[in-house]
């Protein structure tokens, strides 16, 4: 497998072997082709209408699905991989897509973007957003791609509905949860300190009254022994006719 360079990409497009529509020779890089931003579906918002605006702001902690402006048709001896341009990656934007585009695929390229940073990222309609790398197989595939996304030129309705329902947990929510947890831990620590202090006071009180407990125990024991002796003597007196102690 080898990667197509600038000349090979240009030649294949010119021969009609590799189709990119619309095609702009100026966007061919040494070993890739730069795609422009087409349709956008933002999480919780829906489709972005480029008729009313020329830019879309990908807010902090927000998702969006985007499609390439271009449509591709790969021959059966070419596969492709793709990713966002480094200018977006350096802003902290994370891209999620499939591992590759199979030989024989026809349609646009779709990718999901996520902004995990605290700063908003501005996306402009038709800005260069993705780079596509074309790789030539050692031999052409007999069948080519025939999956459910063949000839896909728009977002499936279920994907749009999913993005409309999607909600991300705000970073402020995470911070609030961490602060709440921190407060709970501090309260627990204070309660443990109070409990330790109470246990210490109880132990001190027990040590202070322990001699009295011993005295009371001795008195009770002595009184008990005397009472038992008195009962025994009275029993013997009545049984054997012994003289009274009084």
Secondary structure, DSSP 8 states (H G I E B T S, - for coil): -EE--HHHHHHHHHHTSSEEES--GGGEETTEEEEEEEEEEETTTEE--TTT-SEEEE-TTEEEEEEESSEEE--TTEEEEEEE-HHHHTTTEEEE--S-B-TT-EE--EEEEEE-SSS-EEEETT-EEEEEEEEE-SS--SS---STTTTB-S--HHHHHHHHH-----HHHHHHHHHHHHHHHHHHHHHHHHHHHHHHHHHHHHHHHHHHHHHHHHHHHHHHHHHHHHHHHHHHHHHH------
